[in-house]
Structures are given as structure tokens and as C-alpha cells.
Amino acid sequence: MPVRLSVPKENASGERRVALDPTVATRFGKMGLSVQIEKDAGAAARFPDAAYPDAQVLDTTDVYAQADIMVRVAPPTPAEIEQLPEGATLIGFFHAHRSPEVVAALQKRRILSFAMELVPRISRAQSMDALSSQAAVAGYKAALMGADLSCRFFPMLTTAAGTIRPSKVIVIGAGVAGLQAIATARRLGAMVEAYDVRSATKEQVESLGAKFLDLGVKAEGEGGYARELTGDEKKQQQEALAGFIAKADVLITTAAIPGRPSPKLIPADMVRGMKSGAVIVDLAAEGGGNCELTEPGKTIEHGDVIIHGPLNVPSQVALHASEMYAKNLLNFLTPMIQDGEFKPDWDDEVVAKSCLTRDGEIVHAPTREAIQGDAS
């Protein structure tokens, strides 16, 4: 019997993505897997059931009960895990450090789970990096949100009524999301400045036509992330940033560290120093926000400044975000499929480091320590 690869309909609030688009589903079928999708699994991403000609469409109960491997987007609930056969494999985003009850359910059912957010950021795994693919979607959308909320044009306009100067956009954080926000804001005609504590990003920022703000604070860390700043560094950073941000029409913040609260880079007094009608788009709202005043999931006004704290931004571009995520999954799973059988190589760094639970144990050490620490 071929390995059964299941795709459920996402039930998390506001989640419109689907784990497999029709093209990737067909490719898995050609690898010898039996692909089965839950009815209307792709509908919210504009992939109707008829778009999956090579997949079997099942009801909710069967798509779980018949799964050998299940791929999904949003973290599962304990109730969803309970529907899986004992010993099945589950792949998706988990953010397990926030959900000890989900990890407990994985252990109880002896589920082999792989967390896409744990895929190591090494050259060989770039095509599997779902954090980056979804961050690119978020960065693109952030620039559009800023333009939409702003009371000013982004581009310079020369009209019979006079010349309108272009908006000034500042992007904090030059990771994947930040770089995509820079590129999109530039395409819209804005003047763009950007800052990152990793000085190595200067060349990337300037290659996109933006000005890099050198504040004299550098904090390169491991795995492509910035290390946490010291108290003195944070003070120096905020003092230097304040003058630039006071002149911004739109501020986009993207500084996030997986597994930790978002660093607070924009205090309330800095917001009060911004110009009337300025906009803050806080892409780090999922982790509490980079701005001290951000309310995750809400758009508020503080004085004359609009602060937007969007959640699950990639889901707003559901079709393309799903296609990108599906390719991440394809590239992640393909090396584990040999002659139609599921055979993960535990000596492979990507496989070993992305594994969350196996044989009823939490094998990802930081998650195990975080949960056991919470329990104690």
C-alpha cells in the first residue's frame, strides 16, 4: 500500500492557506505517494477540490484517520492530533514552546513531528526555509499596508496642482521580510531608509536602492539572527533612531526572534515624536510587537500616529503563500521518500534538527527545556 499523504483544511482563525497546492500535490503523487485532501481544504486559497485531479477528496474524519503523513500550515490543536493514527508523521508550523498541551498530545500519540520553523538556516536548506518564504510575503504586504494607511502618496507626483514630494519610509530589520518591504516601497516610489544591527545587511539594503542607517550598534548572532542587545546598546540604538523616525511618513518594523518576544525598539516617547499622520506597521506583532504601543491584531491611533499590528500576514496573500509553502514542503520531504517509502535519514542535519517529537519523546532540546522548565 502506498504511503498516504494527507492535507487537512486549516481551521485556525483567519488562516486561508493550504499546505499543498495542486501542482505540488501532483508531484508527490508521481513520487508514489497517495495524496488525499480534506474537502474544501484549498478553497480559501482559491484552489477548489476540482483543481486537485490527482488527489482523493475525503471528509474530515477520514483525512485524519487514514494519514501516514500529514502536512499542514497552522499549529494543530490537541483534538486534531488525537484524530491521527498512533505513530503517524505530522509536518507543519508548531511554535511548540507556546503550546505545551500540543506537545503532550504529540507525545501521547507517539507522533513523529517535524516543525518547519526549526529547519536549520544553512545553504542546503534554503529551498525548505518556510520562515523565509512566508516572511517575504509579509514584507511585501507590509509596504502595501503602509501605503494604504498613510495620508500621503508614496511616489513623487508632478501635477498641474504642483509637485508632491515622495514619502519617506523607514524599515527596521533587514531580514527577508524587511528586504521585501524595502523593495516594494521602492517600487511604489518612496524614499527608503533601513536599519539592522547586523552590519552585513548594509550591502543588501543598498542594492535595493535604500539608504542604510549606521547607528554604531552591531549585534551579529548565530544562524543569521541578531543577538540580544545590552542595556547600553539598546539606549544608544533608540537615541540614534529617534531623530530618523521623527522624519518618517511610514515606519515598518520587522525585528523578530523565533521563540522569543519581539524586541521593543520603539518606545512610546519615540512615537510621540513622530509627525502627524505617520504610520507604523509592526510586522513583529505576533511576538508582542517592536513598538511599545502595538496592540497585536488591531489598528490604533496614538495621538496623530497610526499603529497597525497585523497578525498572520502571509494568509492575506493566500494563493501565492500556499504555493511557496508547498514547495518548501516538497523540498523538505523529497529526500525522505525513497522508492515510494518514507525513510528519514537521521544522520541528515536538516532532518535531525527539524524534528520536534519522536517515539513519545521531545527531541528538540530547547523546546524540551522550555516546557519542562514551565512545568517545574
Phi and psi in degrees as a GROMACS rama.xvg file:
@    title "Ramachandran Plot"
@    xaxis  label "Phi"
@    yaxis  label "Psi"
@TYPE xy
-67.582  155.175  PRO-2
-64.7087  130.686  VAL-3
-95.3786  117.33  ARG-4
-103.101  113.807  LEU-5
-104.298  145.386  SER-6
-127.298  110.11  VAL-7
-84.7798  163.922  PRO-8
-79.246  129.567  LYS-9
-72.2026  130.661  GLU-10
-110.79  -3.06196  ASN-11
-63.6298  144.805  ALA-12
-57.5349  126.027  SER-13
79.3781  -0.696864  GLY-14
-83.9026  118.475  GLU-15
-111.844  -8.42974  ARG-16
-76.7677  165.039  ARG-17
-132.963  149.032  VAL-18
-69.4438  -33.8823  ALA-19
-126.116  130.704  LEU-20
-87.4673  166.72  ASP-21
-57.9084  -38.0482  PRO-22
-63.6205  -46.744  THR-23
-70.1396  -35.454  VAL-24
-58.57  -41.8415  ALA-25
-64.276  -39.1846  THR-26
-65.3303  -37.6236  ARG-27
-65.1734  -37.6158  PHE-28
-62.0091  -38.1039  GLY-29
-70.0758  -16.6063  LYS-30
-85.1082  -0.12347  MET-31
99.2249  5.53041  GLY-32
-90.0716  151.069  LEU-33
-95.5214  108.347  SER-34
-90.5691  129.356  VAL-35
-133.555  130.77  GLN-36
-118.759  148.092  ILE-37
-72.6262  146.187  GLU-38
-53.109  129.903  LYS-39
65.8406  20.9264  ASP-40
-59.5756  -37.6984  ALA-41
-100.404  3.99087  GLY-42
-60.2894  -42.61  ALA-43
-67.8095  -23.8346  ALA-44
-92.7032  7.66272  ALA-45
72.8059  32.5099  ARG-46
-116.724  94.6619  PHE-47
-68.5569  161.99  PRO-48
-53.7494  -36.0218  ASP-49
-65.3296  -17.0698  ALA-50
-77.5944  -7.37929  ALA-51
-109.972  70.0842  TYR-52
-67.1838  -22.2686  PRO-53
-100.151  8.0267  ASP-54
-114.257  151.051  ALA-55
-90.568  129.533  GLN-56
-93.3147  123.102  VAL-57
-122.768  165.58  LEU-58
-81.0586  174.836  ASP-59
-58.9579  -47.8793  THR-60
-58.7543  -47.4734  THR-61
-71.3284  -35.5528  ASP-62
-65.6841  -27.9069  VAL-63
-83.8467  -50.133  TYR-64
-63.7452  -27.9422  ALA-65
-100.326  13.6152  GLN-66
-85.7655  127.537  ALA-67
-89.5582  -44.079  ASP-68
-128.489  131.848  ILE-69
-118.493  131.766  MET-70
-113.541  138.858  VAL-71
-149.617  174.293  ARG-72
-100.855  -72.3305  VAL-73
-73.7571  154.86  ALA-74
-56.4482  141.408  PRO-75
-76.3267  162.144  PRO-76
-93.654  160.411  THR-77
-56.6844  -35.9283  PRO-78
-65.2833  -37.2486  ALA-79
-67.9915  -39.705  GLU-80
-62.6735  -37.8803  ILE-81
-62.8421  -23.0429  GLU-82
-80.5619  -13.775  GLN-83
-79.5262  150.052  LEU-84
-64.1689  145.49  PRO-85
-60.3273  133.198  GLU-86
86.4874  2.81492  GLY-87
-70.1255  170.671  ALA-88
-110.932  136.387  THR-89
-129.251  129.345  LEU-90
-129.394  131.147  ILE-91
169.397  -166.553  GLY-92
-82.5709  139.731  PHE-93
-124.676  -39.6003  PHE-94
47.0709  50.0752  HIS-95
-62.9564  -26.5091  ALA-96
-62.0937  -21.7079  HIS-97
-90.6842  -12.3744  ARG-98
-133.735  73.2251  SER-99
-60.0116  -27.3417  PRO-100
-68.8799  -31.8219  GLU-101
-68.9148  -43.8828  VAL-102
-62.7999  -39.7687  VAL-103
-61.619  -39.098  ALA-104
-67.83  -37.9814  ALA-105
-62.3795  -41.6675  LEU-106
-65.8818  -44.2618  GLN-107
-60.1061  -42.1348  LYS-108
-87.1926  1.14178  ARG-109
53.2207  44.7085  ARG-110
-80.0243  133.806  ILE-111
-84.4692  112.35  LEU-112
-119.749  140.242  SER-113
-121.489  126.961  PHE-114
-99.0458  120.44  ALA-115
-64.5493  -25.0404  MET-116
-73.6131  -11.2156  GLU-117
-96.0165  -3.95951  LEU-118
-56.3956  123.17  VAL-119
-63.0975  143.21  PRO-120
-88.5135  74.7339  ARG-121
-118.232  161.684  ILE-122
-55.1844  -43.2303  SER-123
-64.5717  -24.6773  ARG-124
-102.235  10.7511  ALA-125
-59.6081  -36.6942  GLN-126
-73.1223  -9.584  SER-127
-103.887  -4.3424  MET-128
-76.1903  90.3629  ASP-129
-70.82  -30.1348  ALA-130
-59.191  -42.8369  LEU-131
-70.8238  -42.494  SER-132
-62.7129  -40.5813  SER-133
-76.3221  -29.5666  GLN-134
-66.5292  -34.5126  ALA-135
-62.3159  -40.0382  ALA-136
-63.0099  -44.7151  VAL-137
-64.0848  -40.6411  ALA-138
-63.9487  -42.4783  GLY-139
-58.7093  -48.0034  TYR-140
-67.6189  -32.4144  LYS-141
-61.2416  -40.744  ALA-142
-64.1754  -38.9523  ALA-143
-67.3278  -38.3502  LEU-144
-62.4052  -43.3555  MET-145
-61.572  -42.7282  GLY-146
-65.3798  -37.3571  ALA-147
-69.623  -39.3657  ASP-148
-82.1261  -20.228  LEU-149
-72.5641  149.255  SER-150
-91.6696  10.605  CYS-151
-125.756  153.771  ARG-152
-67.9823  148.732  PHE-153
-78.3126  -49.6672  PHE-154
-83.6602  162.356  PRO-155
-73.5549  134.376  MET-156
-124.166  130.961  LEU-157
-110.244  111.807  THR-158
-129.127  172.899  THR-159
-62.6829  -22.1368  ALA-160
-89.8428  5.31625  ALA-161
117.861  177.642  GLY-162
-98.8705  132.585  THR-163
-106.704  126.036  ILE-164
-72.0754  149.658  ARG-165
-69.7697  153.233  PRO-166
-71.1743  153.197  SER-167
-102.25  121.205  LYS-168
-112.241  131.474  VAL-169
-114.71  130.356  ILE-170
-113.657  124.085  VAL-171
-100.828  118.651  ILE-172
101.505  116.516  GLY-173
-113.106  43.6704  ALA-174
-81.8919  -159.289  GLY-175
-60.6856  -46.6939  VAL-176
-64.244  -44.3994  ALA-177
-63.3286  -43.5934  GLY-178
-64.6544  -37.9597  LEU-179
-69.3933  -35.683  GLN-180
-64.7032  -41.3643  ALA-181
-60.1955  -50.1154  ILE-182
-60.7801  -40.6054  ALA-183
-70.9629  -42.4203  THR-184
-63.0603  -37.7547  ALA-185
-65.3207  -41.59  ARG-186
-62.2165  -31.2096  ARG-187
-79.4249  -4.95161  LEU-188
98.3872  6.87503  GLY-189
-79.3768  156.759  ALA-190
-83.3906  128.216  MET-191
-122.913  133.381  VAL-192
-122.526  150.745  GLU-193
-143.807  153.674  ALA-194
-138.58  141.198  TYR-195
-149.675  143.252  ASP-196
-71.6713  -12.5402  VAL-197
-91.2103  106.915  ARG-198
-62.7172  -21.0821  SER-199
-65.1153  -16.7674  ALA-200
-82.6802  -7.62563  THR-201
-55.178  -46.3031  LYS-202
-63.7601  -38.4883  GLU-203
-66.4212  -42.7767  GLN-204
-61.0432  -46.6897  VAL-205
-70.1433  -28.3274  GLU-206
-66.5398  -20.634  SER-207
-93.1898  3.57382  LEU-208
88.3945  13.4683  GLY-209
-102.72  161.394  ALA-210
-93.8639  131.32  LYS-211
-89.2407  129.157  PHE-212
-90.3721  113.73  LEU-213
-95.9272  106.669  ASP-214
-98.0238  1.09591  LEU-215
80.8059  12.2735  GLY-216
-117.362  121.871  VAL-217
-124.572  136.264  LYS-218
-148.91  57.604  ALA-219
-63.2029  135.741  GLU-220
-124.218  -165.869  GLY-221
-88.7956  153.886  GLU-222
66.8076  21.4376  GLY-223
85.915  -0.576132  GLY-224
-99.962  160.697  TYR-225
-84.6066  146.021  ALA-226
-77.7536  165.931  ARG-227
-72.6054  136.608  GLU-228
-77.4043  151.667  LEU-229
-75.8756  169.384  THR-230
-59.3991  -43.6488  GLY-231
-65.5228  -38.9826  ASP-232
-65.4843  -40.7234  GLU-233
-61.2056  -42.5062  LYS-234
-63.7685  -45.1497  LYS-235
-62.3625  -42.0539  GLN-236
-61.0209  -48.9608  GLN-237
-66.8416  -37.9146  GLN-238
-64.8835  -40.5616  GLU-239
-72.4481  -36.8601  ALA-240
-68.0714  -34.0639  LEU-241
-54.0153  -43.5124  ALA-242
-64.6616  -38.8008  GLY-243
-71.0146  -44.0994  PHE-244
-66.9448  -28.9699  ILE-245
-60.9638  -23.4905  ALA-246
-99.068  -0.838412  LYS-247
-79.8201  142.182  ALA-248
-87.737  -37.1238  ASP-249
-136.046  131.342  VAL-250
-116.938  122.875  LEU-251
-113.599  120.8  ILE-252
-110.815  135.74  THR-253
-133.66  10.4967  THR-254
-76.2776  109.303  ALA-255
-138.09  146.18  ALA-256
-123.128  115.588  ILE-257
-53.7236  131.715  PRO-258
85.6348  -0.304223  GLY-259
-134.45  157.826  ARG-260
-62.176  149.402  PRO-261
-65.5726  138.142  SER-262
-66.26  139.385  PRO-263
-86.1213  104.331  LYS-264
-102.602  -24.0953  LEU-265
-118.622  95.1459  ILE-266
-74.1601  167.696  PRO-267
-59.8119  -38.1098  ALA-268
-68.2678  -27.2077  ASP-269
-70.0753  -37.4479  MET-270
-64.1418  -41.2963  VAL-271
-63.716  -22.4569  ARG-272
-86.7157  -2.42569  GLY-273
-79.4872  158.405  MET-274
-72.0383  157.937  LYS-275
-61.7642  131.651  SER-276
86.7587  1.04752  GLY-277
-66.95  154.628  ALA-278
-125.063  136.987  VAL-279
-113.917  123.156  ILE-280
-108.896  109.394  VAL-281
-99.4463  94.1179  ASP-282
-71.9292  -10.7407  LEU-283
-91.2453  15.6154  ALA-284
-60.3846  -29.3346  ALA-285
-56.2988  -34.0157  GLU-286
-100.343  19.1581  GLY-287
105.298  -17.3878  GLY-288
99.1118  149.723  GLY-289
-83.2547  -22.0075  ASN-290
-94.8379  135.396  CYS-291
-59.5159  -26.2702  GLU-292
-98.008  -3.41684  LEU-293
-61.5949  134.765  THR-294
-112.292  104.674  GLU-295
-51.9088  129.216  PRO-296
85.9033  3.70043  GLY-297
-129.53  158.826  LYS-298
-115.871  118.381  THR-299
-125.155  167.355  ILE-300
-119.857  128.781  GLU-301
-116.669  105.803  HIS-302
65.4358  -121.457  GLY-303
-105.455  15.9875  ASP-304
-111.108  131.531  VAL-305
-90.4161  129.626  ILE-306
-120.885  117.001  ILE-307
-110.493  123.192  HIS-308
-117.351  72.2578  GLY-309
-70.5225  149.504  PRO-310
-117.471  148.468  LEU-311
47.6298  53.815  ASN-312
-61.0453  -41.0787  VAL-313
-55.4153  -29.4121  PRO-314
-65.4438  -18.0868  SER-315
-76.5513  -14.1846  GLN-316
-120.675  56.9546  VAL-317
-60.3736  -40.0949  ALA-318
-65.0558  -55.434  LEU-319
-70.3084  -34.8088  HIS-320
-62.208  -38.787  ALA-321
-65.9361  -42.5838  SER-322
-61.3154  -41.7759  GLU-323
-67.1358  -43.6949  MET-324
-65.1797  -39.8106  TYR-325
-60.9605  -38.8397  ALA-326
-68.1084  -35.9741  LYS-327
-57.9678  -46.2413  ASN-328
-64.0876  -40.8482  LEU-329
-60.6856  -46.4551  LEU-330
-68.486  -30.2982  ASN-331
-72.8569  -42.9316  PHE-332
-82.8518  -30.475  LEU-333
-52.3854  -45.3447  THR-334
-64.3354  -18.5948  PRO-335
-89.9733  -8.10553  MET-336
-101.101  115.044  ILE-337
-125.462  117.253  GLN-338
53.8735  39.1748  ASP-339
80.4875  3.15068  GLY-340
-111.775  149.42  GLU-341
-88.8805  110.008  PHE-342
-136.202  81.678  LYS-343
-66.2171  138.616  PRO-344
-93.5212  106.207  ASP-345
-74.355  -6.0552  TRP-346
-88.4691  -6.29195  ASP-347
-80.4272  125.327  ASP-348
-57.9442  -40.0816  GLU-349
-64.5105  -44.9075  VAL-350
-64.8073  -48.7534  VAL-351
-65.128  -42.988  ALA-352
-78.5935  -21.325  LYS-353
-91.0132  -6.92091  SER-354
-74.0865  131.324  CYS-355
-98.8779  -53.0049  LEU-356
-132.337  149.634  THR-357
-156.271  130.234  ARG-358
53.6525  38.8871  ASP-359
79.5467  10.1011  GLY-360
-121.826  149.236  GLU-361
-83.9425  110.594  ILE-362
-95.4389  -15.1533  VAL-363
-82.8203  108.727  HIS-364
-57.6542  -47.5647  ALA-365
-60.391  -38.0811  PRO-366
-66.3713  -42.905  THR-367
-61.0807  -43.9319  ARG-368
-66.8487  -39.5107  GLU-369
-64.7859  -42.694  ALA-370
-73.8148  -43.4066  ILE-371
-67.6776  -33.3914  GLN-372
-66.0924  -41.5185  GLY-373
-63.0489  -38.8832  ASP-374
-67.4725  -32.4859  ALA-375
